[in-house]
Amino acid sequence: MFTILALFCPLSMGQQRARELGIAPGVLGPAPLNMITDVSGVRVGHVTLAQGDSVRTGVTVIVPHEGNLFQQKVPAAVFVGNGFGKLAGNTQVEELGSIESPIILTNTLNVAEGIAAGVEYTLAQPGNERVQSVNVVVGETNDGFLNDIRGRHVSKAHVLEAIRLARGGPVEEGAVGAGTGTVCFGFKGGIGTSSRRLPPALGGYIVGVLVQTNYGGILQINGAPVGQELGKYYLKGKLEYSPDGSCMIIVATDAPLDARNLRRLSARAMLGLAATGSSSSNGSGDYVVAFSTAPECRIQAAQSERTYRPPILHNDAMSPLFQAAKEATEEAVYNSLFMARTTTGNEGHTVEALPVDKVLEICRKYNAVRKSQ
């Protein structure tokens, strides 16, 4: 029988987030929760599947606002760092510059179930009785090392449950939801999130990031060469520790942005990924999906006029948001590692959690630990 763990699992477990341990990358401070849900209206839901010795997978859903997403679409964009992946719905997002469904994250072979659930959810919403086309955005990473991925254990019902469970407030991180079976830099990866808030003089806007980490490379934490010091990194010895895998990055902001500047913002999230030690290898599917929750920028499905002119930020106002996206992405990755737990799964494979005490010792050696901001 499946064990299904939802959004509000206990956050204690003896683990601490990166910032609580003095790992606070960048110069901008976080919003109150230091999570993607700091962006007003954004909700996150997890369903975690664990069965016997072989099923370690799940679903994570990000809902941009509490209204009818199809009727009030959010401006959005996609940036492809490396396209070895299956990001469903990306071409329509690029073409029309909007998202009209919850964003669904799962494993590689269950993308179809994510699409089916997103369609069913959208068609069932009051006001959508005449809808005949829905573009559902589904991202994935391959959790086949720890999970019996060929069993395709995620169902449409699990995805719908994750949507139902989506809430604002604290987000469970680590080996949960779509991050249950993922591996990052040879350690247990998972779901991580972080946020940044601009100073009032720069608009006070919030940028929130959520990541599903399943990639490799040469781990760096706040600039410290952690992977090398631990002796576990790509190109060591006989090329063990493959850099392949994938990372899904979701960027939310309340800044009033159009699709063009959201694409520019999404590209800066890749700088945060690079700061953690990824070079986006040949076999890594690295995608960023960015959207704005600003109510004035929403795109109405039924327009009474031919034109609309939402207030949007000037290009010159984008640089602080770029910095925020880079910093929040970097810290979200660290949180996915610090909050993950050692996991044993398919075929007896075990992936150890990041050795936090050793990591902090290395970070202190390189002056990479500081007081929280």
C-alpha positions in Angstrom: 0.0 0.0 0.0 1.2 3.5 -0.8 2.2 5.9 1.8 1.1 9.4 0.7 2.7 12.3 2.5 1.2 15.7 1.8 2.4 19.3 2.0 2.5 19.9 5.8 4.8 17.1 7.0 6.8 17.9 10.1 9.7 20.1 9.2 11.9 19.1 12.2 13.4 15.7 11.6 16.6 17.2 13.1 17.4 19.0 9.8 18.0 22.7 9.2 17.7 24.8 6.1 20.9 26.3 4.6 20.3 29.8 6.0 19.7 28.5 9.5 23.2 27.0 9.3 24.8 30.2 8.0 24.8 29.4 4.3 23.2 32.6 3.0 24.3 33.3 -0.6 24.0 36.7 -2.1 23.3 40.2 -0.8 19.5 40.4 -0.8 17.4 39.2 2.1 14.6 36.7 1.9 10.9 37.4 2.3 9.4 36.0 5.6 9.2 32.3 4.8 12.2 32.2 2.4 10.0 30.1 0.1 8.2 30.4 -3.3 5.0 30.9 -1.3 6.2 34.3 -0.2 4.8 35.4 -3.5 1.2 36.2 -2.7 -1.3 33.7 -4.0 1.3 31.0 -5.0 0.4 27.6 -3.6 2.4 24.3 -3.5 1.2 20.7 -3.0 3.1 17.5 -2.7 2.1 13.8 -3.0 4.9 11.5 -2.0 4.7 7.8 -3.0 6.6 5.2 -1.0 5.9 1.4 -1.5 8.0 -1.4 -0.3 11.6 -1.4 -1.5 11.1 0.0 -5.0 8.7 3.0 -5.3 10.3 6.3 -4.4 8.5 9.0 -6.5 5.8 11.6 -6.4 4.2 14.8 -7.6 4.8 18.5 -6.8 2.3 21.1 -8.0 2.7 24.9 -8.1 -0.5 26.9 -8.5 0.2 30.5 -9.5 -3.0 32.1 -8.0 -6.2 31.1 -6.3 -8.6 32.0 -9.1 -9.5 30.3 -12.3 -6.1 30.0 -14.1 -7.6 29.3 -17.5 -9.8 32.4 -17.3 -7.1 34.5 -15.7 -3.9 33.4 -17.3 -0.5 34.5 -15.9 2.2 36.0 -18.1 5.0 33.4 -18.3 8.1 32.2 -20.1 10.4 29.2 -20.4 14.2 29.2 -20.6 16.0 26.0 -21.7 19.5 25.6 -20.1 19.9 22.2 -21.7 17.0 20.5 -23.5 17.5 16.8 -22.6 14.0 16.6 -21.1 10.3 16.4 -21.6 8.8 19.7 -20.6 5.2 19.4 -21.8 3.4 22.6 -22.8 6.5 24.7 -23.4 5.9 25.6 -27.0 2.6 27.3 -26.3 4.1 29.1 -23.3 6.8 30.5 -25.6 4.3 31.3 -28.4 1.6 33.0 -26.3 3.6 34.1 -23.3 1.1 32.7 -20.7 0.3 29.8 -18.4 -3.3 28.6 -17.9 -2.9 25.5 -15.7 -1.1 24.5 -12.5 2.6 23.6 -13.1 3.1 19.9 -12.4 6.4 18.3 -11.6 6.9 14.5 -11.5 9.1 11.8 -13.0 10.1 11.3 -16.6 7.7 8.4 -17.4 4.6 9.9 -15.7 4.4 13.2 -17.7 1.3 11.9 -19.5 -0.5 11.4 -16.2 0.3 15.0 -15.3 -1.2 16.2 -18.5 -4.3 14.2 -18.1 -4.8 15.4 -14.5 -4.2 19.0 -15.5 -6.8 18.8 -18.3 -9.4 17.2 -16.0 -8.8 19.8 -13.3 -9.1 22.7 -15.7 -12.2 21.4 -17.5 -13.9 20.9 -14.1 -13.5 24.5 -13.0 -16.7 26.6 -12.9 -16.6 28.9 -15.9 -14.7 26.5 -18.1 -17.8 24.6 -19.3 -17.1 25.4 -23.0 -13.3 25.1 -22.9 -12.0 22.7 -25.6 -8.2 23.2 -25.5 -6.0 23.3 -22.4 -2.2 23.7 -22.3 -0.9 21.9 -19.2 2.8 22.5 -18.2 4.4 19.4 -16.8 8.1 19.1 -16.0 10.1 16.1 -15.0 13.3 14.5 -13.8 14.4 10.9 -14.0 14.3 9.2 -10.6 15.0 5.7 -12.0 18.0 5.1 -9.7 15.9 5.0 -6.5 12.5 4.5 -8.0 10.9 1.7 -10.1 10.3 4.2 -12.8 9.2 1.7 -15.4 6.3 0.8 -13.1 4.8 4.2 -13.7 3.4 4.4 -10.2 2.2 8.0 -10.4 -1.5 8.1 -11.4 -3.8 10.9 -12.5 -5.5 10.6 -9.1 -2.2 11.4 -7.4 -1.7 14.5 -9.4 -5.2 15.7 -8.7 -4.6 15.1 -5.0 -1.5 17.2 -5.1 -3.5 20.0 -6.7 -6.2 19.6 -4.1 -3.5 19.8 -1.3 -1.8 22.9 -2.7 -1.5 25.6 0.0 0.3 28.7 0.8 2.6 28.9 3.7 5.5 26.5 4.6 6.6 24.2 1.9 8.0 20.8 2.8 11.5 20.3 1.3 13.9 17.5 0.6 12.9 13.9 -0.3 9.2 14.8 -0.9 6.8 15.0 -3.8 8.6 15.1 -7.2 11.9 15.0 -5.3 11.3 11.8 -3.5 13.7 9.7 -5.7 16.1 12.3 -7.0 19.9 12.5 -6.7 22.0 15.7 -6.7 25.8 15.8 -6.9 25.8 12.1 -5.8 23.8 13.0 -2.7 20.1 12.9 -2.0 18.4 15.8 -3.7 14.8 16.7 -3.8 12.6 19.8 -3.5 14.1 23.1 -2.3 12.8 26.6 -2.3 13.9 30.1 -1.4 12.9 33.7 -2.0 14.3 37.2 -2.2 12.6 40.6 -1.5 13.8 43.8 -3.1 14.2 46.9 -0.9 11.2 49.3 -1.0 13.2 51.8 -3.0 13.4 49.2 -5.8 9.7 48.3 -5.6 9.7 45.8 -2.8 9.0 43.0 -5.2 9.4 39.3 -4.2 11.0 36.6 -6.3 10.4 33.0 -5.2 12.0 29.9 -6.5 11.3 26.2 -6.2 13.6 23.5 -7.6 13.5 19.8 -8.2 17.1 18.8 -8.1 18.4 15.7 -9.9 21.7 16.7 -11.5 25.4 16.5 -11.0 28.7 18.3 -11.5 31.2 19.6 -8.9 29.3 20.8 -5.8 30.1 24.3 -4.6 28.3 25.8 -1.6 28.6 29.6 -1.2 31.8 29.3 -3.3 33.4 26.6 -1.2 34.6 23.6 -3.2 32.6 21.1 -1.2 32.5 18.3 -3.8 36.3 18.4 -4.3 36.9 18.5 -0.6 34.6 15.5 0.0 36.3 13.6 -2.9 33.0 13.2 -4.7 32.7 15.0 -8.0 32.5 14.7 -11.7 35.8 14.0 -13.6 37.4 12.5 -10.5 39.3 9.3 -11.1 37.7 7.2 -13.8 34.9 9.7 -14.5 32.6 8.4 -11.7 29.7 10.6 -10.5 28.0 11.4 -13.7 26.8 15.0 -14.1 23.8 13.9 -16.0 20.2 14.2 -14.6 17.9 17.2 -14.7 16.8 20.2 -12.7 13.4 21.9 -12.9 13.3 25.5 -11.7 10.1 27.4 -11.1 10.4 31.2 -10.6 7.5 33.2 -9.4 7.4 37.0 -8.8 4.8 39.6 -8.0 6.6 42.2 -10.1 4.5 43.3 -13.1 6.4 41.7 -16.0 5.5 40.6 -19.5 6.6 37.4 -21.1 9.7 39.0 -22.7 11.1 40.1 -19.4 10.0 36.9 -17.7 12.2 35.0 -20.1 15.1 37.3 -19.3 14.4 36.7 -15.6 14.2 32.9 -16.1 17.6 32.9 -17.8 19.2 34.4 -14.7 18.0 31.4 -12.6 20.6 29.3 -14.6 23.3 31.5 -13.1 22.2 30.3 -9.7 22.3 26.7 -10.9 25.8 27.3 -12.2 26.9 28.7 -8.8 26.1 25.4 -7.2 28.5 23.6 -9.5 26.4 22.5 -12.5 27.6 23.0 -16.0 24.3 21.7 -17.5 25.8 18.5 -18.9 24.8 16.8 -22.2 22.3 14.5 -20.4 20.8 17.1 -18.1 17.4 18.5 -18.7 17.6 22.0 -17.2 14.4 24.1 -17.6 13.2 27.3 -16.0 9.5 28.3 -15.9 8.9 31.8 -14.8 5.6 33.6 -14.2 4.2 36.8 -12.7 1.3 36.9 -10.3 0.7 40.6 -10.6 -3.1 40.9 -10.9 -2.8 43.8 -13.4 -0.8 41.6 -15.8 -3.2 38.7 -15.9 -4.5 37.8 -19.3 -8.3 37.4 -19.5 -9.5 34.5 -21.6 -12.5 36.5 -22.7 -11.5 40.0 -23.8 -14.1 42.6 -24.6 -11.6 44.8 -26.3 -8.9 44.2 -28.9 -6.1 45.6 -26.9 -4.9 45.7 -23.3 -2.1 47.7 -21.7 -1.0 46.3 -18.4 1.6 48.3 -16.5 4.9 46.5 -16.8 8.4 47.3 -15.5 10.9 49.0 -17.7 14.0 47.1 -18.8 16.1 49.4 -16.6 14.3 48.1 -13.5 15.1 44.4 -14.2 18.6 44.1 -12.8 17.6 43.8 -9.1 15.2 41.1 -10.1 17.9 39.3 -12.0 20.1 39.3 -8.9 17.1 38.0 -6.8 16.5 35.1 -9.2 20.1 34.0 -9.2 20.4 34.1 -5.4 17.1 32.4 -4.7 17.9 29.6 -7.1 21.2 29.0 -5.6 19.8 28.8 -2.1 16.8 26.7 -3.1 19.3 24.0 -4.4 21.2 24.1 -1.1 17.9 23.6 0.8 17.0 20.6 -1.4 20.2 19.0 -0.2 20.3 20.1 3.4 16.6 19.0 3.9 16.9 15.6 2.2 17.3 12.3 4.0 19.3 9.2 3.2 17.1 7.1 1.0 17.2 3.4 0.0 15.0 2.4 -3.0 14.9 0.3 -6.2 17.2 -2.7 -6.5 18.7 -1.8 -3.0 20.2 1.4 -4.2 21.0 3.8 -1.4 21.8 7.5 -1.8 23.2 9.2 1.3 22.1 12.6 2.5 24.6 15.4 2.4 27.1 15.0 5.3 26.1 18.4 6.9 28.8 18.5 9.6 31.6 17.8 7.1 30.1 20.3 4.7 29.9 23.1 7.3 33.5 22.4 8.3 34.6 22.8 4.7 32.5 26.0 4.3 34.1 27.5 7.4 37.5 26.6 6.0 36.7 28.7 3.0 34.9 31.5 4.9 31.6 30.5 3.3 29.5 30.5 6.5 28.1 33.7 7.8 25.3 35.1 9.9 21.8 35.0 8.5 20.6 38.2 6.9 
